[in-house]
């Protein structure tokens, strides 16, 4: 096998100027053959892996990039902008542990890669570090994906909105359509209706006990904001509704799971952050669910469930949507 080497000219980490998305690594190197001569004006392919904690550690992110060397054999690319093979570059939490970059190359731009080396990231700018560490602390628990590069969403009347690929929809408000008699105010997610209490000519987003309760039985109040992952549809009901929120690139895995269909077990290495429990009947569910064998109350407050633990319910009539997200343990 022909020996190939890469000499790194620079390895700089930065965040693109427009609100930090997409994040990228500026990578520049010289490709040389076994004789130490530069490989000039050649199409090449790179497989780049970000490894966690050790030079032979677990792959946190991997991508493929193609490039053309210049007349000096120099390759210039941006890691994070290639074809993703696994993981999410924006989801790497640079604040936890150390990371290494493994580089593989095919000088014929194919997939017969030769490993040319693994190097450690010795420094990470605060802008990249804080972007992920802020998502992990309690202060950002309502908006774990962050608040950069948001796209406002405002729907009114009768609508059906599907969350775009690669995005999270954060719903911050559901407003009344000004009718005091409408029994079908609200929105629906997978057949489970969400609403707030009626008070005079308005409906509040707090779900408080004051005011006149909706007349339809298949509704249940909840707290805001709540998040929906890509591909989920949120629909207004027949009376029409106003929905306000925003989308942004998803860095966390959101969970919307109907506990009436079975139990949910938190994956290894993750913590489940439960933001909402939404029942399809406001009169049957007692607000109790089980973490393992322990009965737990949910009163519009956040619950945390560790890896390997199972969330379940009993005595439920109708659906019970558990809504939240997974974060690294």
C-alpha positions as CSV (number, residue, x, y, z in Angstrom):
1,X,0.0,0.0,0.0
2,X,1.4,3.4,-0.9
3,X,2.3,5.4,2.1
4,X,0.5,8.8,2.4
5,X,1.2,11.5,4.9
6,X,-0.5,14.8,5.9
7,X,1.4,17.6,7.5
8,X,-0.9,19.9,9.3
9,X,-0.3,23.6,8.5
10,X,-3.0,24.8,10.9
11,X,-5.9,23.5,12.9
12,X,-8.1,26.3,14.0
13,X,-11.5,26.0,15.6
14,X,-13.9,28.9,15.2
15,X,-17.6,29.6,15.0
16,X,-19.0,31.2,11.9
17,X,-19.9,34.8,12.3
18,X,-23.7,34.5,11.7
19,X,-25.0,33.5,15.1
20,X,-22.6,30.5,15.5
21,X,-24.4,28.1,13.1
22,X,-23.0,26.1,11.5
23,X,-20.0,25.5,13.7
24,X,-16.9,24.4,11.8
25,X,-13.2,23.6,12.1
26,X,-10.9,25.2,9.6
27,X,-8.5,22.4,8.5
28,X,-5.4,22.9,6.3
29,X,-2.7,20.3,5.5
30,X,-0.2,19.2,2.9
31,X,-0.7,15.8,1.3
32,X,2.6,14.1,0.5
33,X,3.5,10.7,-1.1
34,X,5.9,8.1,0.2
35,X,8.9,10.1,-1.3
36,X,7.9,13.2,0.7
37,X,6.7,15.0,-2.4
38,X,3.5,17.0,-2.4
39,X,0.5,15.4,-4.2
40,X,-0.4,18.3,-6.5
41,X,-3.7,19.2,-8.2
42,X,-5.4,15.9,-7.2
43,X,-8.9,15.1,-6.2
44,X,-8.8,13.4,-2.8
45,X,-11.4,12.2,-0.2
46,X,-11.1,12.5,3.5
47,X,-12.8,10.7,6.3
48,X,-12.6,12.7,9.5
49,X,-13.6,11.4,12.9
50,X,-13.9,13.3,16.2
51,X,-13.0,10.9,19.0
52,X,-13.9,11.3,22.6
53,X,-11.5,11.0,25.5
54,X,-8.7,9.0,23.8
55,X,-6.9,8.6,20.5
56,X,-8.8,5.3,20.0
57,X,-11.9,6.6,21.7
58,X,-15.6,6.5,20.7
59,X,-16.5,8.3,17.5
60,X,-18.6,11.4,18.5
61,X,-18.8,12.7,15.0
62,X,-17.7,11.5,11.6
63,X,-17.9,13.0,8.1
64,X,-16.6,12.6,4.5
65,X,-15.2,15.5,2.5
66,X,-13.8,15.7,-1.0
67,X,-11.3,18.4,-2.0
68,X,-8.6,19.2,-4.6
69,X,-5.0,19.8,-3.6
70,X,-3.4,22.9,-4.9
71,X,-0.1,23.3,-6.7
72,X,1.7,22.9,-3.4
73,X,-0.4,19.8,-2.3
74,X,-2.4,21.9,0.2
75,X,-5.9,20.7,1.3
76,X,-8.2,23.4,2.8
77,X,-11.6,22.3,4.2
78,X,-14.0,23.1,7.0
79,X,-14.8,20.1,9.3
80,X,-18.5,20.2,10.1
81,X,-19.5,21.1,6.5
82,X,-19.0,17.6,5.0
83,X,-21.3,14.7,4.4
84,X,-22.2,13.4,7.8
85,X,-21.5,9.7,8.3
86,X,-22.4,9.6,12.0
87,X,-23.2,11.9,14.9
88,X,-23.8,15.7,15.0
89,X,-20.9,18.2,14.9
90,X,-23.0,20.9,16.6
91,X,-24.0,18.4,19.3
92,X,-20.4,17.8,20.5
93,X,-20.1,19.1,24.1
94,X,-16.5,20.5,24.0
95,X,-16.8,21.3,27.7
96,X,-16.7,17.6,28.6
97,X,-13.4,15.7,28.4
98,X,-10.9,15.8,25.6
99,X,-11.3,15.2,21.9
100,X,-9.1,13.9,19.1
101,X,-9.2,14.2,15.3
102,X,-8.6,11.1,13.3
103,X,-7.8,11.7,9.6
104,X,-8.1,9.1,6.8
105,X,-7.5,9.8,3.1
106,X,-8.1,8.3,-0.3
107,X,-6.0,10.0,-2.9
108,X,-8.3,8.7,-5.7
109,X,-11.3,10.4,-4.1
110,X,-12.9,7.0,-3.3
111,X,-13.6,5.2,-0.1
112,X,-10.4,3.1,0.2
113,X,-9.1,5.2,3.1
114,X,-5.6,5.1,4.5
115,X,-5.2,6.3,8.1
116,X,-2.7,9.2,8.3
117,X,-2.9,10.2,11.9
118,X,-4.8,11.2,15.0
119,X,-4.2,14.5,16.8
120,X,-5.7,16.0,20.0
121,X,-7.6,19.3,20.1
122,X,-5.6,21.2,22.6
123,X,-7.7,24.3,22.8
124,X,-11.3,25.2,22.1
125,X,-12.4,28.9,21.9
126,X,-14.9,30.0,24.5
127,X,-17.6,30.6,21.9
128,X,-17.7,26.9,20.9
129,X,-17.2,25.7,24.5
130,X,-19.9,27.8,25.9
131,X,-22.4,27.1,23.1
132,X,-22.7,23.5,24.3
133,X,-22.0,23.9,28.0
134,X,-24.8,26.5,28.2
135,X,-27.1,23.9,26.7
136,X,-26.3,21.5,29.4
137,X,-26.9,23.6,32.5
138,X,-30.2,24.1,34.3
139,X,-30.5,27.8,33.3
140,X,-31.0,26.7,29.6
141,X,-33.3,23.7,30.4
142,X,-36.3,25.3,28.6
143,X,-34.3,25.9,25.4
144,X,-31.6,23.2,25.4
145,X,-30.8,23.7,21.7
146,X,-29.9,27.3,22.4
147,X,-31.3,30.5,21.0
148,X,-29.1,31.2,18.0
149,X,-30.4,31.2,14.4
150,X,-34.0,31.0,15.3
151,X,-36.7,31.2,12.7
152,X,-40.0,32.7,14.0
153,X,-43.2,30.7,13.5
154,X,-46.6,32.3,13.7
155,X,-49.7,30.3,12.7
156,X,-53.2,31.6,12.9
157,X,-56.7,30.1,12.2
158,X,-56.9,26.6,10.8
159,X,-53.4,25.3,10.1
160,X,-51.3,22.1,10.0
161,X,-47.5,22.7,10.6
162,X,-44.9,20.0,10.2
163,X,-41.5,20.5,11.9
164,X,-38.8,20.7,9.2
165,X,-36.0,18.2,9.0
166,X,-33.1,18.9,11.3
167,X,-35.1,21.4,13.4
168,X,-36.8,21.6,16.7
169,X,-40.0,23.6,17.0
170,X,-40.4,25.5,20.3
171,X,-44.0,26.5,21.0
172,X,-44.0,29.5,23.4
173,X,-47.7,30.5,23.2
174,X,-51.1,29.2,22.0
175,X,-53.6,32.0,21.9
176,X,-57.4,32.0,22.0
177,X,-59.4,32.8,18.9
178,X,-61.6,35.3,20.8
179,X,-64.6,32.9,21.1
180,X,-65.8,32.3,24.7
181,X,-68.0,29.4,23.7
182,X,-65.8,27.4,21.4
183,X,-65.4,23.8,22.8
184,X,-62.6,22.9,20.5
185,X,-60.0,25.5,21.1
186,X,-56.4,24.2,21.0
187,X,-53.9,22.2,18.9
188,X,-53.4,18.5,18.4
189,X,-50.2,16.4,18.4
190,X,-50.7,12.7,17.4
191,X,-54.4,13.0,18.4
192,X,-53.7,14.4,21.8
193,X,-55.1,17.9,22.3
194,X,-53.4,20.7,24.1
195,X,-55.2,23.7,25.5
196,X,-55.3,26.3,28.2
197,X,-58.1,27.5,30.5
198,X,-60.8,29.9,29.4
199,X,-61.1,33.1,31.3
200,X,-63.5,35.7,29.9
201,X,-62.7,36.4,26.3
202,X,-59.1,35.1,26.5
203,X,-57.3,31.9,27.2
204,X,-54.1,31.9,29.2
205,X,-50.9,29.9,28.5
206,X,-50.4,29.0,32.1
207,X,-53.0,26.3,32.5
208,X,-54.0,27.7,35.8
209,X,-57.0,26.4,37.8
210,X,-58.8,29.8,37.5
211,X,-61.3,30.4,34.7
212,X,-63.8,28.1,33.0
213,X,-62.5,24.7,32.0
214,X,-62.9,23.7,28.3
215,X,-66.1,21.7,27.7
216,X,-64.4,19.0,25.5
217,X,-63.1,16.1,27.6
218,X,-60.1,15.1,25.4
219,X,-58.0,18.1,26.4
220,X,-55.4,18.7,29.1
221,X,-53.5,21.9,30.1
222,X,-49.7,22.0,29.9
223,X,-46.8,24.4,30.5
224,X,-44.8,26.4,28.0
225,X,-42.5,26.2,26.1
226,X,-42.6,22.7,24.7
227,X,-40.5,21.3,22.0
228,X,-41.4,19.0,19.0
229,X,-38.8,17.1,16.9
230,X,-38.6,17.1,13.1
231,X,-41.4,15.4,11.3
232,X,-44.1,16.0,13.9
233,X,-47.3,17.8,12.9
234,X,-49.1,20.2,15.1
235,X,-52.7,21.0,13.9
236,X,-55.2,23.6,15.0
237,X,-58.7,22.3,16.0
238,X,-61.9,23.3,14.2
239,X,-62.4,26.6,15.9
240,X,-59.0,27.9,14.8
241,X,-56.0,28.9,17.0
242,X,-53.0,31.2,17.0
243,X,-49.6,29.5,17.7
244,X,-46.4,31.4,18.3
245,X,-42.9,29.9,18.5
246,X,-39.8,29.3,16.6
247,X,-37.6,26.6,15.0
248,X,-33.8,26.2,15.3
249,X,-31.3,23.6,14.4
250,X,-31.7,20.6,16.7
251,X,-28.7,19.6,18.9
252,X,-30.7,17.4,21.3
253,X,-32.8,14.3,20.7
254,X,-36.4,15.2,21.5
255,X,-38.7,12.6,22.9
256,X,-42.5,12.6,22.3
257,X,-43.7,9.2,23.5
258,X,-47.2,7.9,24.2
259,X,-47.0,6.0,27.5
260,X,-50.4,4.4,26.8
261,X,-48.6,2.3,24.1
262,X,-45.9,0.9,26.4
263,X,-43.0,1.8,28.6
264,X,-40.0,4.0,27.8
265,X,-36.5,3.1,28.8
266,X,-33.8,5.8,28.8
267,X,-30.8,4.8,26.5
268,X,-27.4,4.2,28.0
269,X,-25.3,7.3,28.5
270,X,-28.3,9.6,28.5
271,X,-30.5,11.4,30.9
272,X,-34.2,12.1,30.0
273,X,-35.4,15.6,30.9
274,X,-39.2,15.4,31.0
275,X,-40.8,18.8,30.2
276,X,-44.5,17.8,29.9
277,X,-46.9,15.0,30.5
278,X,-50.0,15.6,28.4
279,X,-53.1,13.5,28.9
280,X,-56.0,13.1,26.4
281,X,-58.5,13.2,29.3
282,X,-58.4,15.8,32.0
283,X,-60.6,13.8,34.3
284,X,-59.0,10.4,34.5
285,X,-55.2,10.8,34.8
286,X,-54.1,11.5,38.3
287,X,-50.8,13.1,37.4
288,X,-48.9,10.1,38.7
289,X,-46.4,8.1,36.7
290,X,-43.7,5.5,37.5
291,X,-39.9,5.8,37.3
292,X,-38.9,2.2,37.8
293,X,-41.1,1.1,40.7
294,X,-41.4,4.5,42.2
295,X,-44.6,6.6,41.8
296,X,-43.9,10.2,40.8
297,X,-46.1,13.2,40.6
298,X,-46.0,15.5,37.6
299,X,-47.4,19.0,38.2
300,X,-46.0,21.0,35.3
301,X,-42.5,20.7,36.7
302,X,-39.4,19.1,35.1
303,X,-38.4,15.6,36.0
304,X,-35.1,13.8,35.3
305,X,-34.7,10.1,34.6
306,X,-31.3,8.4,34.5
307,X,-30.0,5.9,32.0
308,X,-31.5,2.4,32.1
309,X,-34.6,3.5,34.1
310,X,-38.1,2.9,32.7
311,X,-41.0,5.3,32.7
312,X,-44.4,3.9,32.7
313,X,-48.0,4.6,33.9
314,X,-51.0,2.6,35.1
315,X,-54.7,3.3,35.4
316,X,-54.7,5.6,32.4
317,X,-57.7,6.1,30.0
318,X,-56.6,7.6,26.7
319,X,-53.2,8.8,25.6
320,X,-50.4,10.2,27.7
321,X,-47.7,12.0,25.8
322,X,-44.4,12.3,27.6
323,X,-42.5,15.3,26.0
324,X,-38.9,16.1,26.7
325,X,-35.3,15.5,25.4
326,X,-32.2,13.4,26.0
327,X,-28.9,14.9,27.1
328,X,-25.6,13.3,27.7
329,X,-25.1,11.9,31.2
